[in-house]
Amino acid sequence: MHGTGRQATVAELAAAHFADFVAEAHGGRRPFPWQQALLDRILADGRWPDVIDVPTGLGKTTVLDVAVFVAALRPDLAPRRTFFVVDRRLVVDEAHEHATAIRQALGADAAGPVCGAVADRLRAVGDPGEVLTVARMRGGVTWDRVWLERPDRRAIITGTIDQVGSRLLFRGYGVSEYARSIDAALVGTDSLIVVDEAHLAAAFHTTARAALDLDRWPIARRPVLVTMSATNPADDDRPAATGIGTPTVHTISTADLDHPDAGQRLRAGKRLRLVQVDTNRRKAATEVPQVMADLAARLADRGVVAVVANTVARARAVFDRLPAGTDAVLLTGRIRPIDRDLLLKRHYQRIKVGRDRSDDRPFIVVATQTIEVGANIDADALISESAPLPALIQRLGRLNRLGQHDAPAPAYLVHDSTVDADDPVYGPARLATWQWLAGRITPAAPATPHHGDFRDVSPAALRELRAQAPAAAVTAVDRYVPLLNPATLDAWTRSSPTPHPDPPVAPYLHGIGTEPPAVTVIWRAGLPTDETEQWSPTIDIVPPVADEAIEVPIYALRRLLTGTDPADLTADVDLAAAPDEPTPTPGGTADRLVLRYPHRGGGEVISPAQIRPGDTIVLPVEYGGCDQFGWHPASRAPVVDVADLARRRGRPLLRIGPHLRPLVVSYRPDPQQPLRPDIEAALDALLAAPTADQDPTDAAGYRELLRALATALTPDHPLHDRTLQPMVDADLHVTRTATVLDAETGRSWQPPFPLLLTTARQPAARQPAGGRGPGYRQAEDDSEAGSSASAYPGRRIHLDDHQRAVAARAAEMARNLGLPAPLTASVESAARWHDDGKRDTRFQAMLHAGRPELAELAPQPLAKSGLDPANLAEARRAQHAAGYPPGMRHEALSARIAAARLAGHTGDRDPELVVHLVASHHGRNRPLLPPVVDDRPVKVAVSGLLPLFDSADTVDWSAPARFAHLNDVCGRWGLALLETVVRLADIWASARDEETPAGDQEGTAL
């Protein structure tokens, strides 16, 4: 077995090679005994265990290596997609980084012979791309909507309960209604869903299990649910894979205790002391943070001190009370990924596991629950607010992580005497844990914290302590989870149009009575509050990306917008009880408007009361609410717009406008000092260029201006590192940003940034195998203009060529998925005819820039025009000139043509399935296409064998009954999977401008 361009691989892959696989992928590290035993158990039992119960610090993310290796040995036991679900906004997404290392090890230059053998076995036939896709689900608008290019490719995806769970239930947060079925199919079929810290996800597990039990799974492979824990749950707490029987549990053994490295971690010395702060509710907000800050300062000489608070506000209060000049950082999960990356780049080397300990300078990390899971931090001392035992165990897992200290590391649990059973974050479990621990460890006073009793809390000791704990200390808040019935699941399955009313998924993911789901918040400059009609077109020029977004509870955003100013309860976990909705305060800002932004061209200005769970909300920077450490609702200072620091598929972008000055000033190492004269001069020259006589097409001139600013800024300034230097080293593309607001009147408006600089697009030539065209955006697939634009602006694709290419890809994917021959034939036929509705003469005129005479002279009908999909104004002008009715869908005519082709068919294809797959190939028709009146219908000719089709017949009223029947025959997720095969084949071929495959014949799919 040999991989192309690689060293020779092992001849016969076996379970014994797993240790070498891990070593090759992760720099020589060998698996612990429990990890090898997990692989052996899966192969022997023919299934995954229901629960993996392993202490923190013993490499739980290695389950990802196990999943990949099982796939290479026994594909029948390994679902195609692995979801690692962590209900945290992670500071360091260890699972994602771990998965990335596996992907790189399986790349073209495999890390070793075993990785090469695994890669050879995992590659899908006909897939020239990567062997393993690694993705991270985050809320909000992303640059690419399609996070997995092919349904037949192996993948590892990390995400939260909200992101994974909502997608499973056909209601993906931040996902347009037209993309819901794709995400549901990819999450809900052929998947392994590993839920880390199961005590945080009981509602999701109950709902997922109930939903999957309501389907018959006639064609698709049912997901496998595995829960993982470091808190050693009792047997009656462990969720089973089904409602019947005792769950199977995989845990550590004596071999791990005897292992030199694992044993050292399990016995890592840690001593826990209790500190009680006697106070009242009025003083607690200041006295408790002060005690925690004083204790951190006292322990600072030990090295890295971690301080963990229960809310973002409490963490900020501790951070603000540290002595002046303290070397410290504030880490919370409510932070823009750009800011998180910059903080970690600056500080992570000082706090990570395995760091260079020759740097013994004191350093304090103040954090929220975000470091409990996935944060590979190794502290030398720990101070924590009181919390339930499972959370405390996770926090202690960040202390003396490798067990390398000679003396036990100190840990202090600080308790507020005003805490009662109604704690807003943790409910009664917080007080129950404190009372139980206080019966075993005598609490000390804040003035003499070292005088109290202590207890050994090594991981091994904690497992024994957990077994003795009362249920009240370890059980999460008892949340009522609604019973999921078939009617509710069927309502969610109807993803387009969305039924009204639409049952919310949030209560099924987290239970009733918890905090509302998060919304995604983005701040942008240049949004005048007195001209809100300009907001959406301004954002359309540079759409938001996840790197500049924060997820916050919907109530927290409404409080910011309405001027309500109570104590901020925002945490990095769901609250035990949701706060009341805000009421505006006298003289507040209840009239503040925001922009709901689902996608380019879809922006809508709304009031705070209209914000819905899962929305992406864009705020003017003047509203405040965020700083370099993340969510800060008490701050009214303008927020820095960081869109120019975001990575968009590695292609930097820079808007030339006044927003650049605060960006340059705020992200310097010394932002309080005056701007240096050389930086000031370089910045002034760049900002003045668009209004001077500078030729906007003179990329060389702008490159020199960028070079001057990059030279003035230090290399560690993010604008230098992430944007300026990459642009200086590449060809530039300079664009004037005048935007046409109304295609009919031609009224235009100049945005706040007159110039947009990007690296130049690649020339319009064919991409290498597996590559995408530079002009293609998958998010444009939903619109008629976007779905009919070429990946390479200026290049046109003929209809028959495109349809044959899509049919070949769809059949290839279906065969790789192991679909039965009749289903493969149906999928291939649907792909072969999916765009026949574009034969409408008006649609062809639209593809020829709105010129009917060019369409009539064309030798063949087109599938893709040469228009740029990003130029919505040009697309609207072409549609108006061609006379193609607004809102009309070519899928409606395509489906009628497909039905006519299959009239009287007696072969192995399912005519109803083919018609549905054609009608739904852009995410609509689940269960009905939008009704559109064609005021000037035309007759459409397809071939001499078929009749003329009247374009006035735009609605198939039999579609809902067909949809219900197919959901029953194929299964809800099975039908979504068949749609996904057709749609991703279409997107794949469109992204690469693929034409007729070599050797393909006209009748292949007929």
Number of C-alpha atoms within 10 A of each C-alpha: 12 15 18 10 9 15 14 15 20 17 11 10 16 13 14 11 15 23 17 18 28 22 18 23 24 15 10 12 13 16 20 20 17 22 26 18 16 19 20 17 15 18 16 9 10 13 13 23 20 22 25 28 21 22 24 23 23 23 15 20 18 18 20 20 20 21 22 28 27 23 19 21 18 13 15 12 18 25 22 26 28 25 23 28 26 25 22 23 24 26 27 21 19 16 27 21 14 17 26 18 17 26 22 18 24 26 18 16 15 24 21 20 21 29 29 28 23 25 26 18 18 21 19 22 12 11 17 12 17 19 22 26 20 24 17 17 17 22 26 28 27 21 18 14 19 16 18 22 15 24 25 23 22 23 24 26 22 24 25 23 21 25 22 27 27 26 24 24 28 30 29 24 26 25 25 19 20 21 25 26 34 27 25 26 27 23 26 32 25 22 23 23 22 23 27 25 23 27 23 23 21 23 24 24 25 23 23 20 20 18 19 20 13 14 18 17 18 14 19 23 16 20 20 23 22 22 26 28 23 25 25 22 21 11 10 9 14 23 23 22 21 15 12 7 8 14 17 14 17 19 18 19 12 10 13 20 17 13 14 11 14 23 20 17 25 25 17 26 25 27 19 21 24 28 27 21 20 15 15 13 11 9 11 17 17 15 18 24 25 18 20 31 23 18 21 26 17 11 19 20 15 16 19 26 29 30 27 28 27 22 23 24 22 25 24 20 21 26 24 14 15 21 12 7 6 13 13 17 17 20 26 26 27 27 26 24 20 19 21 22 16 17 17 17 11 12 15 16 13 22 23 19 18 14 13 11 10 6 9 12 13 17 24 26 22 28 27 29 25 25 27 26 26 24 18 21 26 23 27 24 27 28 27 23 23 24 28 21 27 24 21 20 23 22 25 27 29 26 27 25 28 22 23 14 13 8 11 20 23 24 25 24 21 28 22 21 15 15 18 14 12 14 17 21 24 21 21 23 26 28 25 22 22 23 13 15 20 16 9 11 17 16 24 19 15 19 12 9 18 16 15 15 16 20 16 19 24 25 27 17 16 19 19 12 15 19 13 9 15 14 15 17 22 23 18 21 19 14 16 14 19 14 11 16 11 12 9 15 19 15 16 20 25 25 25 22 16 16 13 7 7 13 14 13 23 23 21 23 25 27 22 19 18 21 25 23 22 24 25 27 25 28 25 21 23 19 24 13 14 7 8 15 16 18 24 22 19 23 22 18 18 15 18 28 18 25 25 25 30 26 25 21 23 22 23 22 22 22 22 24 26 22 21 20 15 9 10 16 18 24 24 24 20 22 22 21 19 17 17 8 13 19 14 17 13 9 8 15 16 20 12 17 20 23 27 23 26 20 22 19 14 12 21 16 17 15 17 20 13 12 19 15 19 26 24 29 27 24 22 21 21 18 19 21 21 24 19 18 18 21 25 20 22 16 14 15 14 17 24 24 19 23 25 22 22 22 18 17 8 11 16 20 24 23 21 19 19 16 20 21 14 15 19 21 20 16 17 17 11 10 12 9 9 9 14 11 10 14 19 16 14 19 21 15 16 19 21 14 17 18 9 9 8 13 12 17 13 12 18 12 14 23 21 13 21 23 19 20 25 22 16 18 21 15 13 15 17 21 24 22 15 20 22 25 19 16 24 19 11 14 16 20 18 19 14 15 17 16 19 18 16 12 16 12 8 12 10 12 14 13 20 18 21 16 20 18 20 18 20 15 14 13 11 14 10 15 17 10 10 15 13 19 23 19 21 24 23 21 20 19 24 17 14 20 24 24 23 27 31 27 32 29 19 14 16 20 22 16 20 20 20 24 27 27 25 31 28 22 26 31 25 20 27 25 17 16 19 13 17 11 14 13 22 23 24 24 29 31 30 32 31 28 27 32 28 24 25 24 21 24 21 24 26 27 26 27 29 24 22 24 17 20 10 13 21 14 9 12 8 15 22 24 26 27 27 18 26 21 28 19 14 20 17 18 24 19 17 23 25 18 17 21 17 23 17 13 13 18 23 21 28 28 29 23 26 22 26 25 18 17 15 19 10 9 12 9 10 12 20 17 22 18 23 27 27 25 30 32 31 27 24 25 26 23 26 24 25 23 23 17 15 15 16 16 11 10 15 15 13 19 16 15 8 7 9 11 13 14 18 15 20 15 15 20 18 17 12 10 19 16 12 17 22 17 14 17 19 16 16 21 20 29 31 26 22 28 27 26 28 28 29 30 26 22 27 26 22 22 24 29 23 22 24 21 18 18 15 7 6 13 10 12 8 12 20 13
